[in-house]
């Protein structure tokens, strides 16, 4: 199978791809990373520092993104606009399936249709209650007892709305930072992807319904970050 891996170059995707690339060694892999995530907006300095921390994967165990691509006889494709100038890069790869892990752009219908089986996404939150960004942050702030990942289909340009393939939960760990808790989600999350791939042809043929509205979260404002810290949590 020809699988296109779409990701953001951060510490979470670094862990996930180090695990996933090894498990998908019998497949042909393409590597596509987002050069930017969302729009460039000035945010609270605490979020800026968190973003810098999340990009510091050079000293972490495992291979670099370039090394992972090379080990799969592939190379990394930088994506600035997957629905525009860069769509051809995906078309040239001729994917059977797209697997998205923290990719920073929204797939439009024309791009989704390039892949024979479609697009699946590993979301680091429990859908439909925690759509959007920093789902684990909002879960912790809301006093949730569990965090988790949701593997779901992307069928249109709505965010985190496609039919669920599987969910995986784990207890909140009070001795860990937000970032450490998010990293802990990705080993079981990778297993969700691997299990789905074992039945992906059948899953792709099933009718796909959109999720209920649930709740969409955006980036936290200073008041939310203050409340997070006052509850005893640290971002990293």
trRosetta pair geometry for C-beta under 8 A, 3 or more apart (Angstrom, degrees):
i j d omega theta_ij theta_ji phi_ij phi_ji
1 27 4.8 -31 66 -129 81 112
1 28 7.2 -153 96 33 37 78
1 96 4.7 -99 -162 56 85 149
1 97 6.5 10 168 13 122 111
1 197 7.6 -167 60 -164 159 108
1 200 7.8 70 -131 63 163 142
2 27 7.1 171 -91 179 20 93
2 28 4.6 -23 -108 75 70 111
2 30 7.2 35 177 -14 89 107
2 93 6.7 169 165 153 123 87
2 94 6.0 25 102 99 165 77
2 95 5.2 -143 116 -128 99 44
2 96 4.8 122 52 -2 74 90
2 97 7.6 156 87 28 55 66
3 24 6.3 -77 52 -173 149 144
3 27 5.1 30 6 145 115 141
3 28 7.1 151 22 79 67 54
3 29 5.6 -23 72 -108 90 66
3 30 7.2 -166 97 25 44 76
3 95 6.7 64 -131 -150 18 101
3 96 6.7 -42 -71 58 56 92
3 97 5.2 -16 -114 71 77 96
3 98 7.7 146 -164 -103 61 22
3 99 5.9 14 -178 -2 109 113
3 197 7.9 -19 -91 -119 143 129
4 29 7.8 135 -102 -164 26 53
4 30 4.3 -23 -113 67 72 114
4 32 6.0 14 179 2 101 124
4 90 6.1 41 -134 -136 166 91
4 93 5.6 100 -86 110 113 152
4 95 4.1 -57 -16 -94 111 144
4 97 7.2 -165 28 97 73 47
4 98 4.7 -26 70 -110 106 73
4 99 7.1 171 83 25 51 66
4 115 6.9 -120 27 -94 121 117
5 17 6.7 102 167 -116 148 108
5 20 7.3 143 -117 110 136 136
5 21 7.9 -40 -48 -81 166 85
5 29 6.0 9 -10 -167 114 103
5 30 6.6 178 22 83 70 54
5 31 5.5 -13 65 -108 105 56
5 32 6.7 165 84 29 52 74
5 99 5.5 -20 -109 70 62 100
5 101 7.1 -15 -168 16 89 108
6 32 4.8 -26 -102 80 71 106
6 33 7.5 158 -158 -92 50 33
6 34 7.5 59 180 -39 89 90
6 79 7.5 -12 -138 12 98 158
6 82 7.7 26 -132 -102 137 152
6 98 6.0 18 -8 -175 118 103
6 99 7.0 176 25 87 75 46
6 100 4.5 -22 72 -108 111 73
6 101 7.2 155 84 26 57 59
6 103 4.0 5 138 -80 104 142
7 13 4.1 132 -177 -156 121 140
7 16 7.5 -174 -122 77 134 121
7 17 6.3 -53 -53 -56 172 126
7 31 7.8 -39 27 -158 110 77
7 32 7.5 129 21 80 65 57
7 33 5.5 -34 76 -108 74 80
7 34 7.5 -133 104 5 31 86
7 100 7.4 169 -72 -159 51 49
7 101 4.7 -4 -103 71 95 90
7 102 5.7 37 -154 64 68 89
7 103 5.8 -70 -83 -72 15 74
8 13 5.4 168 65 -18 61 147
8 33 6.6 109 -121 -160 21 87
8 34 5.2 -30 -96 46 74 110
8 37 5.7 25 -119 -77 135 123
8 101 7.9 -123 20 108 72 66
8 102 4.2 -89 24 128 106 102
8 103 6.1 172 -39 -106 78 25
8 104 5.0 87 -88 -38 113 101
9 13 6.6 -98 -109 74 22 132
9 14 7.5 57 -164 -61 56 91
9 33 5.1 42 -44 -170 95 144
9 34 7.9 -152 -2 57 76 64
9 55 7.1 48 110 -135 85 81
9 57 7.6 -133 167 26 75 137
9 65 5.8 -65 -121 -36 103 157
10 13 5.4 86 51 19 71 99
10 14 6.8 -121 102 -12 34 95
10 54 4.5 -4 -159 153 117 98
10 55 5.9 -64 -114 -85 73 51
10 57 6.9 142 174 -39 29 126
10 102 6.5 -99 39 144 117 152
11 14 5.4 -51 -145 32 31 121
11 15 6.7 32 157 -17 62 101
11 53 7.8 -38 -13 136 138 69
11 54 5.3 -120 12 -157 101 56
11 55 7.6 -106 -30 -59 83 9
11 56 6.9 -2 -63 67 115 57
11 57 4.7 178 -96 -83 65 99
11 60 6.4 135 -139 -46 92 157
11 179 7.4 36 73 -174 141 112
11 183 6.6 -44 127 -92 107 112
12 15 6.1 -53 -156 34 31 107
12 16 6.4 25 150 -14 64 110
12 54 7.2 -17 -8 -158 93 105
12 101 7.9 -151 122 158 94 102
12 102 6.0 123 88 -52 117 156
12 124 7.1 -37 -175 -68 153 150
12 182 5.9 -56 -95 136 129 108
12 183 6.0 -134 -103 -96 76 62
12 186 5.8 168 -168 -57 80 143
13 16 5.4 -56 -140 43 37 112
13 17 5.8 30 163 -16 72 108
13 101 5.3 137 -117 115 91 109
13 102 4.9 -120 -61 51 111 132
14 17 6.4 -57 -140 39 21 102
14 18 6.4 24 157 -20 58 109
14 57 4.2 168 -47 -157 166 150
14 60 6.1 95 123 73 141 144
14 62 6.6 141 159 85 91 138
14 65 7.0 -87 -107 -59 79 88
15 18 5.9 -59 -151 33 27 111
15 19 6.7 18 156 -10 63 108
15 60 7.4 -80 -68 155 83 145
15 62 7.1 170 -107 -7 47 162
15 183 6.0 100 -3 -153 163 89
15 186 5.0 106 100 88 116 146
15 187 7.4 -69 154 -57 115 74
16 19 6.0 -65 -157 41 30 105
16 20 5.7 16 157 -13 70 118
16 101 5.1 -156 110 -180 154 154
16 102 7.9 149 27 3 148 116
16 122 7.4 176 -148 78 149 153
16 186 4.4 -102 -74 -172 91 125
16 189 6.7 -42 -115 88 114 116
16 190 5.6 176 -149 -71 75 106
17 20 5.5 -57 -126 46 35 106
17 21 5.5 40 172 -28 71 106
17 65 6.9 42 88 -114 155 77
17 68 5.5 54 140 -179 114 168
17 101 7.2 -177 -57 68 85 149
18 21 6.6 -41 -130 28 18 108
18 22 7.3 17 162 -13 49 109
18 61 7.9 123 171 113 169 75
18 62 3.7 -41 -115 -153 154 138
18 63 6.1 155 -112 37 96 79
18 68 6.7 -110 -89 -91 56 127
19 22 6.5 -73 -168 35 27 107
19 23 6.6 11 152 -9 66 116
19 186 7.3 156 24 136 140 96
19 187 6.2 172 -92 -118 165 65
19 190 4.4 -41 107 -117 129 178
20 23 5.7 -66 -149 42 35 107
20 24 5.9 13 161 -5 73 115
20 99 7.8 -165 180 123 150 151
20 101 7.8 -166 -9 -36 159 156
20 190 5.0 -138 -70 -141 87 112
20 193 6.4 -4 -120 82 119 146
20 194 7.5 -158 -127 -59 76 95
21 24 6.1 -70 -141 47 27 98
21 25 7.3 65 153 -71 59 72
21 29 6.7 32 -129 -109 83 178
21 68 4.9 -160 -43 -165 169 105
21 71 6.7 85 150 83 133 120
21 72 5.9 -108 -159 -52 108 123
22 25 6.2 -13 -167 -43 35 108
23 190 7.0 133 19 161 149 113
23 194 5.3 -59 151 -98 143 129
24 27 4.7 -45 176 37 92 116
24 29 6.1 98 114 -71 125 121
24 72 8.0 10 95 -115 98 129
24 194 7.7 -138 -63 -104 83 86
24 197 7.6 -124 -104 -138 101 177
25 72 7.4 -137 -121 -108 60 84
28 72 7.9 122 -157 169 40 103
28 74 7.9 125 -178 -69 69 118
29 69 7.8 -140 109 -128 111 59
29 72 4.3 -35 54 171 121 150
29 74 5.5 -105 91 -16 79 153
30 74 5.9 -166 -111 -151 40 141
30 77 7.1 2 172 2 98 124
30 90 7.8 137 118 -123 152 60
30 93 4.3 2 -77 -142 162 145
30 95 6.6 -98 28 -82 133 105
31 65 7.1 149 -178 176 140 94
31 68 7.1 129 -98 100 145 99
31 69 4.3 -86 10 -99 155 111
31 72 7.5 130 -39 60 111 134
31 74 5.5 132 0 121 101 128
31 75 6.8 -131 50 112 114 25
31 76 4.7 -62 110 -103 120 59
31 77 6.4 153 93 14 62 76
32 76 7.6 152 -90 -162 23 62
32 77 4.6 -21 -107 68 71 107
32 79 5.3 48 178 -35 95 128
32 82 7.6 83 161 -104 135 115
32 89 6.9 137 -111 119 117 125
32 90 6.9 7 -81 -81 159 91
32 103 7.7 19 104 -118 95 124
33 65 6.8 19 -55 -176 148 153
33 76 6.0 -9 5 -166 112 112
33 77 7.3 157 20 77 64 54
33 78 6.3 -32 68 -112 86 52
33 79 6.5 179 81 19 32 94
33 103 7.8 -148 -141 -118 41 79
34 37 5.9 89 116 -77 136 69
34 79 5.6 -48 -99 74 47 103
34 103 5.3 129 -33 -164 120 64
34 104 3.5 176 125 36 162 101
34 105 5.5 174 -116 -13 121 93
35 78 5.2 54 -66 -177 110 100
35 79 6.3 -164 -9 73 87 44
35 80 5.0 -21 37 -86 133 71
36 40 7.2 -55 -164 -57 134 92
36 80 7.1 43 14 -134 100 68
36 104 6.2 -142 110 116 41 145
37 104 3.2 -111 -109 -132 69 135
38 41 7.6 -53 129 9 115 105
38 104 6.3 -95 -16 -172 59 99
38 133 7.8 -12 -57 -74 144 145
43 47 4.3 -52 124 75 128 135
43 48 6.1 166 73 -50 90 81
43 219 6.0 -66 -125 144 138 150
44 47 4.9 88 66 6 84 102
44 48 7.3 -151 98 -7 43 87
44 220 7.6 -46 22 98 138 83
44 221 7.3 124 -37 -168 126 35
44 222 5.1 154 -97 -80 131 77
44 225 5.8 -157 116 -2 165 156
45 48 5.2 -50 -148 35 41 117
45 49 6.3 39 155 -18 70 102
46 49 5.9 -52 -148 37 31 109
46 50 6.4 35 150 -21 62 105
46 225 5.3 137 68 -166 148 149
46 235 6.3 146 169 -12 103 153
47 50 5.4 -49 -145 35 36 116
47 51 6.4 40 153 -22 65 102
47 219 6.4 55 -136 -173 158 121
47 220 7.3 177 -74 60 124 87
47 225 7.4 -111 -45 -81 91 140
48 51 5.8 -53 -152 33 30 112
48 52 6.7 31 150 -18 63 104
49 52 5.6 -50 -150 35 36 113
49 53 6.4 40 150 -20 65 104
49 235 7.9 109 90 86 98 143
49 236 8.0 -146 124 40 93 127
50 53 5.5 -54 -150 36 33 114
50 54 6.2 31 153 -20 66 107
50 179 7.2 -167 -151 -66 95 117
50 235 4.8 -79 -93 155 121 138
50 236 5.9 156 -121 -13 77 123
51 54 5.7 -55 -145 36 31 112
51 55 6.7 27 154 -18 62 106
52 55 5.9 -62 -155 35 32 109
52 56 7.0 38 148 -33 63 105
53 56 5.7 -55 -158 18 37 117
53 179 6.8 -73 120 -92 128 161
53 235 8.0 133 45 121 150 105
53 236 4.8 116 133 125 164 174
54 179 6.9 -148 -85 -126 87 120
54 236 7.9 -133 -56 -82 75 145
56 59 7.2 -8 160 24 90 98
57 60 4.9 -48 -162 17 66 126
57 64 8.0 130 112 -123 106 67
58 64 7.5 10 -121 -100 63 105
63 67 3.7 -126 -176 95 110 124
63 68 5.0 145 99 -58 122 75
63 71 6.7 -4 174 -16 176 137
64 67 4.6 96 51 7 77 103
64 68 7.0 -136 94 -7 41 85
65 68 5.6 -51 -148 33 33 114
65 69 6.6 32 154 -17 64 103
65 76 6.0 55 137 -81 108 139
66 69 5.9 -56 -153 36 32 109
66 70 6.3 30 152 -18 66 109
66 75 7.9 2 -144 -146 72 67
66 76 6.2 -76 -97 -10 62 125
67 70 5.5 -54 -144 39 33 112
67 71 6.2 37 155 -24 66 104
68 71 5.8 -53 -148 32 29 112
68 72 6.8 13 155 -5 61 108
69 72 6.0 -70 -155 45 31 101
69 74 4.6 -98 -170 91 80 88
69 75 5.1 87 147 -125 133 20
69 76 5.0 -127 -44 -47 161 73
70 73 7.5 33 -175 -82 36 23
70 74 7.4 -119 -75 59 21 52
70 75 7.2 42 -75 -91 64 63
77 86 7.5 136 155 -163 115 114
77 89 4.9 143 -168 174 148 142
79 82 5.1 19 -175 -69 130 87
79 86 4.7 140 -137 149 76 164
79 89 7.1 -140 -93 60 90 146
79 105 6.8 -114 126 11 120 141
80 85 6.9 -2 70 63 103 116
80 86 6.1 149 44 -33 64 131
81 84 3.8 -17 133 46 128 109
81 85 5.2 71 64 31 115 84
81 86 5.4 148 70 12 57 102
81 87 8.0 -48 117 -30 77 79
81 105 7.4 166 -129 -138 35 155
82 86 5.3 -54 -98 84 39 113
82 87 6.2 88 170 -80 49 66
82 90 7.0 52 -158 -23 92 134
82 105 5.1 152 13 94 115 143
82 107 6.6 -53 107 -101 134 68
82 111 5.6 69 137 -139 96 156
83 87 6.2 33 -147 -65 19 114
83 105 7.4 -153 -9 155 95 125
83 106 7.8 -11 -30 88 133 69
83 107 7.2 152 -69 -146 102 39
83 108 4.3 69 -121 13 133 120
83 110 6.8 98 -149 64 87 104
83 111 5.1 -93 -100 -36 70 131
84 87 6.5 161 60 -15 10 103
85 88 7.6 -49 168 14 42 104
86 89 5.1 -27 -174 14 74 119
86 90 7.4 69 139 -12 77 92
87 90 5.9 -57 -165 37 46 107
87 91 6.2 47 142 -21 74 107
87 110 7.3 -11 -137 118 152 104
87 111 5.6 -120 -120 -102 107 93
87 114 7.0 -174 -173 -58 93 147
88 91 5.2 -52 -143 39 39 116
88 92 6.1 44 156 -25 69 102
89 92 6.0 -51 -150 32 27 112
89 93 7.0 28 150 -21 59 104
90 93 5.7 -54 -155 30 37 113
90 95 6.5 -43 -173 -3 86 121
90 98 7.5 -1 -149 -91 128 123
90 111 6.9 65 61 -158 156 90
90 114 5.2 79 121 119 115 157
90 115 7.7 -60 170 -56 118 85
91 94 7.4 28 172 -68 40 53
91 114 5.5 -103 -85 -143 69 126
95 98 5.7 68 131 -62 157 73
95 114 6.8 59 43 122 102 93
95 115 4.6 -36 95 -113 110 87
95 116 7.0 -151 109 7 58 81
96 115 6.8 38 129 -168 17 83
96 116 4.7 -38 -138 45 53 120
96 117 5.5 35 160 -2 72 110
97 115 5.8 76 -123 -177 19 126
97 116 7.3 -57 -53 58 54 82
97 117 4.6 -20 -85 59 85 122
97 118 7.0 -1 -128 62 71 51
97 119 7.7 145 -171 -98 62 34
97 120 7.0 -4 -176 10 109 102
97 197 7.7 178 78 -116 168 91
97 200 6.3 -24 -85 169 151 150
98 107 7.8 135 105 -100 156 153
98 112 7.8 -117 34 -131 140 55
98 114 7.9 64 -42 77 127 98
98 115 4.6 -114 -16 -65 96 155
98 118 7.2 -95 35 131 90 37
98 119 4.2 -20 72 -110 115 80
98 120 7.2 167 89 26 63 57
99 119 7.9 180 -76 -156 21 60
99 120 5.8 -14 -113 68 64 92
99 121 7.9 152 -167 -91 47 34
99 122 7.6 24 -179 -14 90 100
99 193 6.2 64 -147 -148 134 128
100 103 4.5 -77 -154 9 100 124
100 107 7.6 -120 -65 -29 150 128
100 119 6.2 32 -16 -179 115 103
100 120 7.0 -169 25 95 81 42
100 121 4.2 -22 70 -107 112 81
100 122 7.1 -168 91 21 60 66
100 154 6.8 30 18 -15 142 141
101 121 7.7 169 -74 -155 37 60
101 122 5.1 5 -106 47 79 114
102 122 7.9 -33 -26 78 68 91
102 124 7.5 21 -77 -15 96 118
103 121 7.7 -102 29 -123 105 103
106 157 5.3 67 154 -154 119 85
106 159 6.8 -72 -111 -81 115 86
107 111 4.9 -130 -158 87 83 121
107 112 5.2 100 148 -63 122 87
107 119 5.7 43 69 37 175 177
107 154 5.4 81 52 139 132 142
107 157 6.9 -148 87 -100 49 66
108 111 5.2 89 57 12 71 103
108 112 7.1 -134 100 -9 33 92
108 157 5.3 3 -109 -76 58 117
109 112 5.5 -54 -144 35 33 114
109 113 6.3 34 158 -23 66 107
109 156 6.1 -7 -74 -125 94 65
109 157 6.9 -74 -32 -31 74 93
110 113 6.0 -55 -152 31 29 113
110 114 7.7 47 146 -37 56 90
111 114 5.8 -33 -167 0 43 116
112 115 6.8 -63 -177 33 43 100
112 118 6.3 7 179 -146 94 70
112 119 5.2 -93 -130 -1 85 122
112 154 6.3 -141 -109 111 121 96
112 155 7.0 115 -176 -142 160 28
112 156 7.7 -76 -8 -86 160 27
115 118 5.6 172 94 -67 115 3
115 119 6.0 124 38 -59 148 72
117 200 6.1 39 178 151 158 109
117 201 7.1 -94 -110 -102 128 50
117 204 4.2 -84 -158 -105 92 154
118 153 6.2 -2 138 -149 140 104
118 154 7.4 174 166 63 97 68
118 155 7.2 -15 -156 -94 131 69
118 204 5.8 171 15 -133 115 102
119 153 7.0 105 81 -164 61 62
119 154 4.2 -38 97 55 114 109
120 151 6.2 16 174 -179 114 91
120 152 6.9 170 -154 89 73 27
120 153 5.8 -49 -102 -99 69 49
120 154 7.1 179 -104 4 17 83
120 165 6.5 2 -140 -13 124 147
120 193 7.4 150 110 -124 131 85
120 196 6.6 167 -169 130 169 153
121 151 7.4 172 85 -149 42 51
121 152 5.9 -23 60 65 87 76
121 153 7.7 85 16 -169 84 8
121 154 5.2 72 -19 -42 118 109
121 160 7.8 -114 96 -99 140 62
121 162 7.5 110 27 45 111 127
122 149 5.8 -2 -175 -178 90 124
122 150 7.7 158 -156 80 46 41
122 151 5.4 -20 -101 -98 69 77
122 186 8.0 86 139 -127 142 75
122 189 5.1 96 -170 175 132 117
122 190 8.0 0 -110 -76 165 43
122 192 6.8 133 -116 78 108 123
122 193 6.2 -52 -65 -61 125 111
123 127 6.1 58 78 -38 148 115
123 131 8.0 -35 -169 -123 150 54
123 135 7.0 68 160 -11 95 154
123 149 6.5 154 79 -161 50 67
123 150 4.7 -15 60 61 106 91
123 151 7.6 -178 19 -82 75 26
123 152 6.4 -3 0 20 119 110
123 160 5.6 86 -111 -118 154 107
124 135 5.8 170 100 46 69 114
124 136 6.1 -46 141 -28 104 108
124 149 5.6 -34 -114 -104 45 85
124 182 5.8 38 177 -149 145 93
124 185 5.4 111 -141 96 93 154
124 186 7.7 -31 -100 -71 111 82
124 189 7.3 -39 -96 -86 74 156
125 129 7.9 -133 156 80 103 75
125 130 3.7 -119 172 106 126 118
125 131 7.3 -173 93 -79 138 19
125 132 8.0 -6 35 58 163 57
125 135 2.4 -62 -80 148 134 164
125 136 6.4 -137 -88 -45 82 60
125 138 7.8 22 -125 53 134 108
125 139 6.8 -177 -134 -38 92 123
125 147 7.8 -69 -118 -162 51 78
125 148 7.2 59 -172 75 21 64
125 149 7.4 41 17 -114 21 39
125 150 6.6 -34 84 8 53 107
125 160 7.8 -7 67 -137 117 149
126 129 5.7 6 99 49 93 106
126 130 5.5 69 55 27 63 113
126 135 7.3 167 20 164 53 133
126 139 7.4 89 20 -95 102 134
126 146 7.3 54 -40 109 148 103
126 147 7.5 -161 -25 -166 105 36
126 148 4.6 57 -70 61 98 110
126 149 7.9 -16 -74 -1 59 5
126 150 5.9 120 -131 -46 34 112
126 167 6.1 59 -133 -154 83 127
126 169 6.8 24 -87 -92 127 98
127 130 6.8 -102 -80 58 45 63
127 131 6.3 63 -118 -75 90 77
127 150 4.2 -140 12 87 101 177
127 152 6.3 -14 41 -41 157 147
127 160 5.7 -159 -104 174 125 105
127 164 6.2 -175 81 -83 118 112
127 167 7.4 -145 44 -94 76 115
127 211 5.9 -66 159 -127 115 169
127 214 6.5 -72 -164 -81 66 171
128 131 6.3 -7 -164 -44 64 106
128 160 7.5 142 -130 136 66 101
128 161 7.9 45 -121 -120 108 52
128 211 4.3 168 -80 156 122 129
128 212 5.1 -176 53 67 165 79
128 213 7.0 114 158 90 137 25
128 214 2.8 -146 141 -56 94 136
128 215 7.5 121 138 16 75 55
129 214 5.3 -124 -75 -156 24 107
129 215 5.8 11 -169 29 48 103
130 135 3.9 99 148 -151 121 105
130 138 6.0 167 -134 79 108 121
130 139 5.9 -23 -90 -61 154 98
130 214 7.5 -83 -2 164 24 127
130 215 6.8 -6 -87 74 36 96
130 217 6.5 -18 -155 5 69 125
131 135 7.6 45 -51 -94 1 113
131 159 6.1 118 174 114 111 94
131 160 3.9 176 -137 83 92 137
131 161 7.3 32 -122 -64 140 66
131 214 5.5 116 -17 95 111 127
131 215 6.5 176 27 88 89 42
131 216 4.4 -43 86 -100 111 66
131 217 6.8 153 79 16 54 71
132 135 6.9 139 73 -73 66 82
132 159 6.4 63 -86 128 56 136
132 160 6.6 -95 -30 14 39 142
132 216 4.5 107 -44 -169 121 70
132 217 4.1 -173 74 60 136 58
132 218 5.9 -85 -173 -69 140 39
133 217 6.5 -120 55 103 57 85
133 218 6.3 31 37 -154 108 34
133 219 5.8 -17 87 -68 138 65
134 137 3.9 -11 163 23 108 125
134 138 6.3 110 112 -18 85 89
134 217 6.8 -100 70 118 82 123
134 219 6.6 86 6 -117 132 54
134 220 6.7 -80 91 -18 155 96
135 138 6.0 -60 -152 40 34 106
135 139 6.2 38 151 -24 68 107
135 217 6.7 141 -99 49 57 132
136 139 5.3 -50 -143 35 35 116
136 140 6.3 35 157 -18 66 103
136 147 5.2 32 -123 -139 96 129
136 178 6.3 142 113 -162 110 84
136 181 5.7 173 178 106 139 113
136 182 5.1 -160 29 -81 158 88
136 185 7.2 -136 -74 -32 136 144
137 140 6.0 -61 -154 37 27 107
137 141 6.2 23 153 -16 65 110
137 178 5.6 27 -91 -147 78 137
137 220 6.3 -108 138 -31 139 130
137 228 6.9 -28 -167 -111 92 144
137 235 7.8 5 -108 -118 113 84
138 141 5.5 -53 -141 40 34 112
138 142 6.0 27 159 -14 66 111
138 217 4.7 -87 -56 -121 160 168
138 220 7.6 -178 -74 -70 81 104
139 142 6.0 -64 -147 43 25 105
139 144 4.0 -50 -176 29 85 143
139 146 7.8 -79 -178 90 133 47
139 147 5.5 132 103 -102 156 81
139 172 7.6 -164 130 -86 109 117
140 143 7.8 48 178 -66 31 22
140 144 6.8 -70 -72 41 29 93
140 147 7.7 -3 -56 -75 84 116
140 172 6.7 139 -104 -135 81 129
140 178 6.4 -120 15 -103 158 91
140 181 7.4 121 -65 63 129 165
140 228 7.1 61 103 -137 110 97
140 231 7.7 157 147 101 90 142
140 233 5.6 97 149 -100 135 157
141 220 7.7 148 -47 -104 159 135
141 224 6.4 -2 -136 -170 160 93
141 227 6.3 71 -149 106 108 110
141 228 5.3 -58 -92 -90 102 86
141 231 6.9 163 -125 14 55 156
141 233 7.7 -98 -76 26 65 153
144 147 6.9 110 105 -69 128 61
144 172 6.5 139 99 -51 76 131
145 171 6.6 -40 160 -140 77 76
145 172 5.8 -124 -166 9 32 111
146 169 4.5 7 177 -172 131 118
146 170 6.7 148 -153 73 82 27
146 171 6.0 -61 -102 -106 68 37
146 172 6.5 -121 -85 -29 17 80
147 169 7.1 151 82 -151 33 68
147 170 6.1 -24 65 64 80 79
147 171 8.0 33 20 132 77 13
147 172 5.9 102 -19 -85 96 71
147 181 5.9 105 11 165 169 114
147 185 6.3 -92 128 -81 114 117
148 167 5.9 48 144 177 138 90
148 168 5.4 -180 -159 90 100 49
148 169 3.8 -51 -78 -99 132 58
148 170 6.4 145 -87 13 73 65
148 185 6.8 143 -153 -133 21 112
149 167 7.2 175 90 -152 47 54
149 168 5.2 1 53 53 88 98
149 185 5.0 133 -47 173 107 111
149 186 7.6 108 -67 -92 148 42
149 188 6.9 168 26 96 124 92
149 189 4.0 18 51 -99 176 107
149 192 6.4 -154 100 8 120 152
150 160 7.8 78 79 -154 133 101
150 164 5.9 -69 -169 -125 107 103
150 166 7.6 -178 -151 94 50 44
150 167 5.0 -16 -105 -104 75 83
151 164 7.3 93 77 -163 54 66
151 165 4.5 -56 107 63 98 111
151 166 4.9 17 45 51 112 81
151 167 7.6 -155 22 -74 70 38
151 189 7.4 151 -60 -159 98 77
151 192 4.5 -174 -29 143 136 126
151 193 6.4 -178 -114 -74 138 61
151 196 5.9 -141 142 -41 150 148
152 160 7.2 84 61 -153 148 58
152 162 4.8 144 149 84 103 89
152 163 6.3 177 -158 91 90 33
152 164 4.9 -49 -99 -103 97 47
152 165 5.9 -174 -98 3 34 81
152 211 7.5 -30 -145 -41 149 126
153 162 3.8 -122 86 155 70 131
153 163 5.1 17 31 52 115 81
153 165 6.8 110 -35 -43 77 100
153 208 5.2 -65 71 -143 158 141
154 162 5.1 -140 -93 -15 24 149
155 161 7.9 -95 46 93 91 90
155 162 4.6 136 2 -113 91 111
155 163 7.3 45 -19 6 132 87
155 208 5.3 169 -71 114 148 138
155 210 7.2 -125 59 -79 127 81
156 161 7.2 -38 58 75 97 125
156 162 7.5 160 23 -75 69 95
156 210 7.7 -29 26 -88 120 119
158 161 3.9 -6 111 15 119 147
158 162 7.9 150 75 -43 97 70
158 210 7.0 32 66 -137 149 128
159 216 6.9 86 82 -128 119 120
160 211 7.5 -43 138 40 68 143
160 216 7.6 156 56 -109 122 87
161 210 4.9 -6 156 -155 101 100
161 211 5.3 -146 -159 36 50 94
162 208 6.4 -11 -165 172 91 123
162 210 6.6 -58 -104 -114 34 61
162 211 7.1 17 66 -15 14 97
163 208 4.3 -138 6 -156 132 78
163 209 5.4 88 -82 53 112 55
163 210 7.1 -90 -54 -86 69 20
163 211 7.0 163 -96 -54 36 77
164 167 6.3 -14 -170 -44 133 94
164 211 6.8 73 -32 -85 93 114
165 192 7.5 123 99 170 108 103
165 196 5.2 32 157 -112 144 131
165 203 6.3 31 -124 -159 110 142
166 192 5.0 -161 83 -149 127 107
166 195 7.0 29 -16 83 165 126
166 196 6.6 -140 3 -66 119 107
168 185 7.9 139 92 -161 108 80
168 188 4.8 -166 151 139 149 119
168 189 6.4 -159 52 -83 136 55
168 191 7.6 103 -89 71 160 102
168 192 5.5 -126 -22 -62 128 124
170 184 6.8 -114 85 131 155 113
170 185 7.2 -158 27 -101 124 67
170 188 6.9 150 -43 19 122 154
172 181 7.1 -1 -142 -134 65 140
173 176 4.5 45 97 9 111 117
173 180 7.8 -85 80 112 125 109
173 181 6.1 -178 44 -101 97 96
173 184 7.2 53 12 23 138 171
174 232 8.0 11 -166 114 98 127
176 180 3.9 -129 -170 93 106 124
176 181 4.9 135 109 -57 127 81
176 184 7.1 -11 -171 -18 170 137
177 180 4.7 96 50 8 77 102
177 181 7.0 -140 93 -6 41 87
177 233 7.4 110 -144 -176 54 75
177 234 4.5 -59 -120 87 98 95
177 235 6.4 18 -180 108 111 19
177 236 5.2 110 146 -119 151 22
178 181 5.9 -61 -153 35 28 110
178 182 6.5 26 153 -18 65 106
178 228 7.8 1 -58 -178 134 133
178 233 6.2 67 -50 170 95 116
178 234 6.9 -139 1 97 85 47
178 235 4.9 -34 37 -140 127 43
178 236 6.8 -61 58 -57 87 57
179 182 5.7 -54 -149 34 33 110
179 183 6.5 34 153 -19 66 104
179 235 6.4 57 -28 153 98 59
179 236 4.1 32 0 -101 140 86
180 183 5.7 -51 -148 35 33 113
180 184 6.5 38 152 -24 63 105
180 236 7.8 134 -24 -131 78 57
181 184 5.6 -52 -152 31 33 116
181 185 7.2 43 148 -31 60 97
182 185 5.8 -47 -164 15 39 116
182 186 7.8 38 149 -30 62 99
183 186 6.2 -54 -165 13 41 113
184 187 7.4 -45 -167 19 42 101
185 188 6.8 -76 -170 53 43 96
185 189 5.5 46 144 -32 77 122
186 189 4.8 -55 -135 41 38 121
186 190 6.2 49 162 -28 69 95
187 190 6.0 -46 -152 26 29 111
187 191 7.1 30 148 -16 58 102
188 191 5.4 -51 -155 33 43 116
188 192 6.8 53 147 -26 67 95
189 192 5.5 -44 -158 23 40 116
189 193 7.0 39 147 -16 64 98
190 193 5.6 -50 -157 32 40 113
190 194 6.4 38 149 -18 69 104
191 194 5.5 -51 -144 37 37 112
191 195 6.2 38 157 -19 67 104
192 195 6.0 -56 -149 37 28 109
192 196 6.4 27 154 -19 63 109
193 196 5.8 -60 -150 37 29 111
193 197 6.4 32 154 -24 65 105
194 197 5.8 -52 -150 30 31 113
194 198 7.1 39 150 -26 60 99
195 198 5.8 -50 -163 21 37 116
195 199 7.7 -8 155 15 63 101
196 199 6.6 -85 -161 54 37 82
196 200 5.9 67 145 -81 75 86
196 203 6.4 -18 -165 -9 87 168
197 200 5.0 -13 -135 -33 39 123
199 202 5.0 -47 177 46 86 114
199 203 5.6 93 116 -28 87 102
200 203 5.4 -55 -139 41 36 113
200 204 6.0 40 160 -27 68 105
201 204 6.0 -54 -150 31 25 112
201 205 7.0 23 153 -20 59 107
202 205 6.0 -60 -155 30 33 110
202 206 7.2 40 151 -32 64 99
203 206 6.0 -49 -160 15 37 115
211 214 6.3 -2 134 -17 119 122
220 224 3.6 -125 -161 89 106 132
220 225 5.4 131 121 -51 127 78
220 228 7.2 16 -174 -26 167 134
221 224 5.3 97 51 7 64 102
221 225 7.4 -128 102 -2 33 90
222 225 5.6 -58 -146 39 35 110
222 226 6.2 40 155 -23 69 104
223 226 5.6 -48 -147 33 32 115
223 227 6.5 32 154 -18 63 104
224 227 5.7 -52 -148 37 33 110
224 228 6.3 41 149 -26 64 104
225 228 5.4 -48 -147 31 33 118
225 229 6.6 30 155 -14 64 104
225 235 7.9 -13 -142 -58 100 123
226 229 6.0 -60 -153 39 30 106
226 230 6.2 28 152 -18 66 110
227 230 5.5 -55 -142 39 33 113
227 231 6.4 34 155 -22 64 105
228 231 6.0 -60 -156 33 27 110
228 233 5.0 -69 173 67 81 119
228 235 7.6 58 128 -64 140 82
229 232 7.8 96 179 -36 34 9
229 233 6.6 -101 -93 66 32 68
229 234 7.4 54 -114 -94 76 50
